[in-house]
Amino acid sequence: MEAAGVDLALMVFEHTGGAEQAYSRAARTVAGLAWADEVAFVEHHRRDRLVVRGTFAGHYVDADDELEFVGPKMAEGAVAGAAAGLLLGPPGLAAGFVAGGLAGGVATEESGPRLRSAFFDELRREVPEGSSAVFLLASPEHVDAMVSALDGQDGRLVRHRLSPEAAQMLRAAVADSPSAAPRT
């Protein structure tokens, strides 16, 4: 795939559910190329909330601005706060649990990868608030198959040819996400 280059393509639709609706109506294979298992969906909700779910660069991605606050540090903080509050009885236990969870959530938010990185900022520019997109990082042939399959469904195509370095940076950004390869 690297020798032929890699394209980053978004087929943008007017509503937050538009991309998934178009995908559900599209042919999964066009000209012998299966493209449908390589896509992710981007939804740009009100208040600038961005959700990305699906397969991207061979990994399953599930990123949500509002869920970024929850993580292992939140659970650790809640347990530590509850233990500290235990000395004050049931009301202290509850207050410690909430305060510890809040502190842990803030630590998760500040230490975790930021969705407002340059990549997600670019997605926000390409996918206007209140809309959605089918998102594909693949060879030009697979992008052509996606475009053909979604043709006539009122989507707007945004397509970029990536340098090998840029493609590698995107792959590295999701390398810690679970593999999307089928299990044997």
Secondary structure per residue as TSV (DSSP state, phi and psi in degrees):
chain	resnum	aa	ss	phi	psi
A	1	M	-	360.0	-35.0
A	2	E	T	-65.0	-38.2
A	3	A	T	-62.3	-38.3
A	4	A	T	-84.3	-11.0
A	5	G	-	96.1	168.0
A	6	V	E	-130.7	138.2
A	7	D	E	-112.0	145.1
A	8	L	E	-109.6	120.1
A	9	A	E	-131.4	142.1
A	10	L	E	-128.0	129.8
A	11	M	E	-104.8	108.2
A	12	V	E	-94.3	135.0
A	13	F	E	-122.9	156.1
A	14	E	S	-66.6	-31.0
A	15	H	S	-112.3	158.5
A	16	T	T	-63.0	-23.8
A	17	G	T	-99.1	-0.1
A	18	G	H	-63.2	-39.6
A	19	A	H	-65.4	-44.8
A	20	E	H	-66.7	-36.4
A	21	Q	H	-64.9	-44.2
A	22	A	H	-64.0	-42.2
A	23	Y	H	-60.1	-40.9
A	24	S	H	-66.7	-24.0
A	25	R	H	-93.1	-9.4
A	26	A	S	-86.0	153.1
A	27	A	-	-70.1	136.5
A	28	R	S	-78.6	-23.3
A	29	T	E	-129.2	129.1
A	30	V	E	-129.0	128.7
A	31	A	T	53.5	36.6
A	32	G	T	79.8	-0.4
A	33	L	E	-102.2	123.8
A	34	A	E	-89.0	112.2
A	35	W	-	-109.5	-20.6
A	36	A	G	-66.8	-22.2
A	37	D	G	-88.8	3.7
A	38	E	G	-109.6	5.9
A	39	V	E	-103.0	156.6
A	40	A	E	-123.0	164.1
A	41	F	E	-116.7	136.6
A	42	V	E	-112.9	130.8
A	43	E	E	-123.9	128.2
A	44	H	E	-110.9	99.6
A	45	H	-	-87.2	175.5
A	46	R	G	-58.2	160.6
A	47	R	G	57.9	29.3
A	48	D	G	64.2	22.1
A	49	R	-	-76.3	128.1
A	50	L	E	-114.6	132.5
A	51	V	E	-124.5	130.5
A	52	V	E	-128.5	123.2
A	53	R	E	-141.0	138.5
A	54	G	E	133.1	-162.1
A	55	T	E	-91.8	128.6
A	56	F	E	-141.3	122.4
A	57	A	T	53.7	38.7
A	58	G	T	80.6	8.1
A	59	H	E	-127.7	150.4
A	60	Y	E	-84.8	123.9
A	61	V	E	-113.2	134.5
A	62	D	E	-139.8	89.3
A	63	A	E	-118.6	129.7
A	64	D	E	-141.3	123.9
A	65	D	G	-50.0	-45.0
A	66	E	G	-76.0	-22.6
A	67	L	G	-90.2	-8.5
A	68	E	T	-61.1	-23.2
A	69	F	T	-69.0	-24.4
A	70	V	-	-92.8	133.6
A	71	G	S	-170.2	-176.3
A	72	P	H	-61.8	-32.6
A	73	K	H	-67.2	-28.4
A	74	M	H	-65.8	-45.2
A	75	A	H	-63.7	-43.2
A	76	E	H	-61.6	-42.3
A	77	G	H	-64.7	-40.0
A	78	A	H	-64.4	-43.8
A	79	V	H	-65.2	-44.0
A	80	A	H	-64.3	-42.1
A	81	G	H	-64.9	-40.4
A	82	A	H	-64.4	-40.6
A	83	A	H	-63.1	-42.9
A	84	A	H	-66.7	-39.2
A	85	G	H	-74.0	-17.4
A	86	L	G	-57.7	-31.3
A	87	L	G	-63.1	-23.7
A	88	L	G	-98.0	7.4
A	89	G	-	87.4	-171.7
A	90	P	H	-54.3	-43.3
A	91	P	H	-64.0	-37.6
A	92	G	H	-67.1	-36.8
A	93	L	H	-60.6	-48.7
A	94	A	H	-63.8	-45.7
A	95	A	H	-64.3	-41.5
A	96	G	H	-64.2	-39.3
A	97	F	H	-61.3	-48.1
A	98	V	H	-66.8	-47.8
A	99	A	H	-64.2	-41.6
A	100	G	H	-65.3	-41.2
A	101	G	H	-63.6	-40.6
A	102	L	H	-62.6	-45.7
A	103	A	H	-63.2	-41.5
A	104	G	H	-65.2	-38.0
A	105	G	H	-63.9	-40.5
A	106	V	H	-63.9	-41.3
A	107	A	H	-63.3	-39.9
A	108	T	H	-62.4	-46.4
A	109	E	H	-61.1	-40.0
A	110	E	H	-79.9	-25.3
A	111	S	H	-99.6	-20.7
A	112	G	S	-78.3	170.7
A	113	P	-	-64.3	139.4
A	114	R	-	-91.6	130.2
A	115	L	T	-71.8	-14.1
A	116	R	T	-91.5	27.9
A	117	S	S	-68.4	173.4
A	118	A	H	-57.9	-37.6
A	119	F	H	-63.1	-48.5
A	120	F	H	-71.6	-29.5
A	121	D	H	-63.4	-39.0
A	122	E	H	-64.8	-41.6
A	123	L	H	-59.8	-39.7
A	124	R	H	-62.8	-36.0
A	125	R	H	-71.1	-38.2
A	126	E	H	-81.3	-29.1
A	127	V	S	-114.6	99.3
A	128	P	-	-62.0	153.8
A	129	E	T	-55.2	136.2
A	130	G	T	88.3	6.6
A	131	S	E	-127.6	-179.3
A	132	S	E	-146.9	170.7
A	133	A	E	-150.9	149.4
A	134	V	E	-88.8	130.2
A	135	F	E	-123.6	127.8
A	136	L	E	-141.2	130.1
A	137	L	E	-114.8	108.2
A	138	A	E	-163.1	179.5
A	139	S	-	-63.3	155.4
A	140	P	H	-55.9	-33.2
A	141	E	H	-64.7	-41.7
A	142	H	H	-70.3	-35.7
A	143	V	H	-65.2	-41.8
A	144	D	H	-58.7	-40.5
A	145	A	H	-64.2	-41.9
A	146	M	H	-62.4	-46.1
A	147	V	H	-60.4	-43.5
A	148	S	H	-62.5	-42.4
A	149	A	H	-66.7	-32.3
A	150	L	H	-96.5	0.6
A	151	D	T	-59.2	138.5
A	152	G	T	84.7	8.5
A	153	Q	S	-110.1	22.2
A	154	D	S	63.7	33.6
A	155	G	-	-95.7	157.3
A	156	R	E	-112.8	124.9
A	157	L	E	-86.2	131.5
A	158	V	E	-121.7	122.2
A	159	R	E	-138.0	134.8
A	160	H	E	-130.9	134.5
A	161	R	E	-85.1	128.0
A	162	L	E	-103.0	145.3
A	163	S	-	-72.2	158.5
A	164	P	H	-56.3	-34.8
A	165	E	H	-67.0	-43.8
A	166	A	H	-65.6	-41.5
A	167	A	H	-62.2	-41.3
A	168	Q	H	-66.1	-37.7
A	169	M	H	-62.2	-41.0
A	170	L	H	-66.5	-41.2
A	171	R	H	-63.5	-41.0
A	172	A	H	-65.0	-32.7
A	173	A	H	-64.6	-26.4
A	174	V	T	-111.9	8.7
A	175	A	T	-59.6	-28.2
A	176	D	T	-83.6	-7.5
A	177	S	S	-77.0	157.4
A	178	P	-	-60.6	145.3
A	179	S	B	-66.9	142.2
A	180	A	-	-96.0	2.8
A	181	A	S	-66.3	139.4
A	182	P	-	-63.8	141.6
A	183	R	-	-79.8	140.3
A	184	T	-	-105.1	360.0
